[in-house]
Amino acid sequence: MELSIQEVSLAASSMKLNLTILLLVLLSACSSSKKNSESSAPETPVANESSAQSPVAKHSSEIIVSEEVSAIWEEVDPMTLPDLEKRITPKTYTTFRCLLDQLTQQLDAGITTIELPTTSGMTEFSIQNSNTMSPALAAKFPNIRSFKGKSTNGNLQLRLDTNDEGLFAEISGVNRKELIAPLLKGSQSYYVLYKEADLDGGTPRDDTYD
């Protein structure tokens, strides 16, 4: 049966309309699926301004500095020392800042190991109390302490004591003797590490240090 031109045109228009409706339905379904997917996805936290400018994140070197400052011993530039008279002037030496209060608290608490600077770097020593004062005398002079020990690798011997002037240490080994002593008069914070041969007259101690 032959269709008239009008019937063919109506059929084509109907088919076009049906395709348009189907396309709109598909687009609507896709859009809805996308929105559901976005709403169900976890939100990515956005760093606020303060966290974005955190010194830990942006200046990691500051952490290293703070760790160095928190250490009991810190090597310092001699040019930055306070303007005080020097107790000793070795020919060659290395300057350190020591948090003596923290160190003496550890000694009084009975620590058995201690780290000290040496010419070969920071070295760990096993120590024991060698103070021979009576309890009454020790109570009268609480700043006087005396210890002996050796490096954990067994290569070095240590004599260490403290008094009102600060900390004094003698570190010795085979063909080796070096000392740690307060550098500035009136200060218990700054110390020199030097070889005994680099100081004219030897160790800056009184006769009680034997």
C-alpha positions as CSV (number, residue, x, y, z in Angstrom):
1,M,0.0,0.0,0.0
2,E,1.4,3.3,-1.0
3,L,1.6,6.2,1.6
4,S,0.9,9.7,0.7
5,I,3.5,12.4,1.0
6,Q,1.6,13.9,3.9
7,E,1.6,10.5,5.8
8,V,5.3,10.0,5.2
9,S,6.0,13.5,6.5
10,L,3.9,13.0,9.6
11,A,5.7,9.7,10.3
12,A,9.1,11.3,10.0
13,S,8.1,14.2,12.3
14,S,6.8,11.7,14.8
15,M,10.1,9.7,14.7
16,K,12.1,12.9,15.1
17,L,10.1,13.9,18.1
18,N,10.5,10.5,19.7
19,L,14.3,10.7,19.2
20,T,14.4,14.2,20.7
21,I,12.5,13.0,23.7
22,L,14.7,10.0,24.1
23,L,17.8,12.1,23.9
24,L,16.5,14.5,26.5
25,V,15.7,11.6,28.8
26,L,19.3,10.2,28.4
27,L,20.9,13.6,29.1
28,S,18.8,14.1,32.2
29,A,19.7,10.6,33.5
30,C,23.5,11.3,32.9
31,S,23.2,14.7,34.7
32,S,21.5,13.2,37.7
33,S,24.1,10.4,37.9
34,K,26.9,12.9,37.8
35,K,25.4,15.0,40.6
36,N,24.8,11.9,42.8
37,S,28.4,10.9,42.2
38,E,29.8,14.3,43.2
39,S,27.6,14.5,46.3
40,S,28.7,11.1,47.5
41,A,32.4,11.7,46.9
42,P,34.3,12.8,50.1
43,E,35.1,16.4,50.3
44,T,38.8,17.3,50.0
45,P,39.8,19.4,53.0
46,V,41.0,22.8,52.0
47,A,44.0,24.0,54.1
48,N,43.2,27.2,55.8
49,E,45.5,30.2,55.6
50,S,47.2,29.5,58.9
51,S,48.0,25.9,58.1
52,A,49.2,26.9,54.6
53,Q,51.7,29.2,56.2
54,S,52.8,26.8,59.0
55,P,56.6,27.3,59.7
56,V,56.9,23.5,59.9
57,A,55.7,23.0,56.4
58,K,57.5,26.0,54.8
59,H,60.6,26.3,56.9
60,S,61.8,22.8,57.8
61,S,65.3,24.3,58.6
62,E,63.7,26.1,61.6
63,I,62.9,22.7,63.2
64,I,66.6,21.7,62.9
65,V,67.6,24.9,64.6
66,S,65.2,24.4,67.5
67,E,66.4,20.9,67.9
68,E,70.0,22.1,68.1
69,V,69.1,24.8,70.6
70,S,67.3,22.2,72.8
71,A,70.5,20.0,72.9
72,I,72.7,20.4,76.0
73,W,75.8,21.1,73.9
74,E,75.8,23.4,70.9
75,E,78.8,24.6,69.0
76,V,78.9,28.3,68.6
77,D,80.8,31.0,66.7
78,P,83.4,32.6,69.0
79,M,82.4,36.0,67.4
80,T,79.0,35.7,69.0
81,L,80.2,35.3,72.6
82,P,79.3,37.8,75.3
83,D,81.8,40.6,75.9
84,L,83.4,39.0,79.0
85,E,87.0,38.4,80.0
86,K,88.4,35.0,78.9
87,R,89.6,32.6,81.6
88,I,91.9,30.8,79.2
89,T,93.2,31.2,75.7
90,P,94.3,28.0,74.1
91,K,96.1,28.2,70.7
92,T,93.4,26.1,69.1
93,Y,90.0,25.4,70.4
94,T,86.3,24.9,69.7
95,T,83.6,26.9,71.5
96,F,80.4,25.4,72.8
97,R,77.3,26.6,74.7
98,C,76.2,24.3,77.4
99,L,72.8,24.2,79.2
100,L,74.5,23.4,82.5
101,D,71.3,23.4,84.6
102,Q,69.9,20.6,82.5
103,L,73.1,18.7,82.6
104,T,73.5,18.9,86.4
105,Q,69.8,17.9,86.8
106,Q,70.6,14.7,84.8
107,L,73.7,14.1,86.9
108,D,71.8,14.5,90.1
109,A,69.1,12.2,88.9
110,G,71.7,9.4,88.5
111,I,72.1,9.1,84.8
112,T,74.7,6.5,83.8
113,T,75.6,7.8,80.3
114,I,76.4,11.3,79.2
115,E,77.3,12.9,75.8
116,L,80.3,15.3,75.6
117,P,82.0,17.0,72.8
118,T,85.4,15.7,71.8
119,T,87.8,16.4,69.0
120,S,86.4,13.5,67.2
121,G,82.7,14.6,67.6
122,M,80.0,14.1,70.2
123,T,80.9,11.0,72.2
124,E,78.9,8.9,74.7
125,F,80.5,8.0,78.0
126,S,79.4,5.6,80.7
127,I,79.9,7.3,84.1
128,Q,79.7,6.7,87.8
129,N,79.8,9.0,90.8
130,S,83.3,9.3,92.3
131,N,82.5,12.0,94.9
132,T,84.2,11.1,98.2
133,M,82.7,13.9,100.2
134,S,80.7,13.0,103.3
135,P,76.9,13.4,103.0
136,A,77.0,16.5,105.3
137,L,79.8,18.1,103.2
138,A,78.0,17.2,100.0
139,A,74.8,18.9,101.3
140,K,76.9,22.0,102.2
141,F,78.4,22.2,98.7
142,P,75.7,20.9,96.3
143,N,77.4,22.3,93.2
144,I,80.5,20.1,93.7
145,R,80.2,16.8,91.8
146,S,82.8,14.4,90.6
147,F,82.4,11.5,88.1
148,K,84.6,9.1,86.3
149,G,83.9,7.0,83.3
150,K,84.9,5.8,79.8
151,S,83.5,6.1,76.3
152,T,81.1,3.4,75.3
153,N,83.6,2.1,72.7
154,G,86.2,1.8,75.4
155,N,88.8,4.0,73.8
156,L,88.6,7.1,76.1
157,Q,88.7,7.7,79.8
158,L,86.8,10.5,81.5
159,R,87.2,12.6,84.6
160,L,84.4,15.1,85.0
161,D,83.4,17.5,87.9
162,T,81.4,20.6,88.5
163,N,81.7,23.4,91.0
164,D,80.5,27.0,91.3
165,E,82.6,28.0,88.3
166,G,81.0,25.5,85.9
167,L,81.9,22.1,84.4
168,F,85.4,20.7,83.9
169,A,86.2,17.5,82.0
170,E,89.4,15.7,81.1
171,I,89.2,13.2,78.3
172,S,92.2,11.0,77.7
173,G,93.2,8.1,75.4
174,V,96.3,6.7,73.7
175,N,98.6,9.7,72.9
176,R,95.6,11.9,73.5
177,K,94.4,14.3,76.2
178,E,91.8,17.0,75.7
179,L,89.9,19.2,78.1
180,I,86.6,21.0,78.4
181,A,86.5,24.1,80.6
182,P,84.6,27.3,81.1
183,L,85.8,30.0,78.7
184,L,84.5,33.3,80.2
185,K,84.8,34.6,83.7
186,G,81.5,34.8,85.4
187,S,79.7,32.6,82.9
188,Q,78.8,28.9,83.3
189,S,77.3,28.8,79.8
190,Y,80.3,28.9,77.4
191,Y,83.0,26.3,77.2
192,V,86.1,25.5,75.2
193,L,87.2,22.1,74.0
194,Y,91.0,22.0,73.4
195,K,94.0,19.7,73.4
196,E,96.1,20.0,76.6
197,A,99.2,20.8,74.5
198,D,97.4,23.9,73.1
199,L,97.2,25.6,76.5
200,D,100.4,27.0,78.0
201,G,100.5,25.8,81.6
202,G,98.1,22.8,81.2
203,T,94.7,22.4,82.7
204,P,93.1,25.5,84.3
205,R,92.2,23.7,87.6
206,D,93.1,24.0,91.2
207,D,95.0,21.3,93.2
208,T,91.9,19.5,94.1
209,Y,91.5,18.1,90.6
210,D,93.7,14.9,90.5
